[in-house]
Amino acid sequence: MPEDARNRFAEDVFGHVITKDRKVMISWQGRTVTTVAGKAAEKLIARLATADRREVQHLLARATEHFKH
């Protein structure tokens, strides 16, 4: 399980949609912040399929590459 010292993944702040063309659109508080495509998207889709709720939040946060900075 990824480390979450500040307990930020206790809430579902990130959401995602997998499109027909296998892109992952990631949203934060309802706004789309990034889209992952290609091999990175395929890898992310596979990991999301087996992840629990907290791990999904962690994976989506990492995929955004710290969009708020």
C-alpha angles and dihedrals in degrees: 000000000000116000115262105176093166093045092235094146093061087090125056099239095147125064132181142198125198110214128214090257090055099255120140115223110199122201132191117205090345098311122107107241104170144000122217118204141172124016092346090057093049091051092047092048091053092049093046091053092064100032127106121232096271093045090050088057090050093048092049092048091052092047091057089060093221095304092183094065 
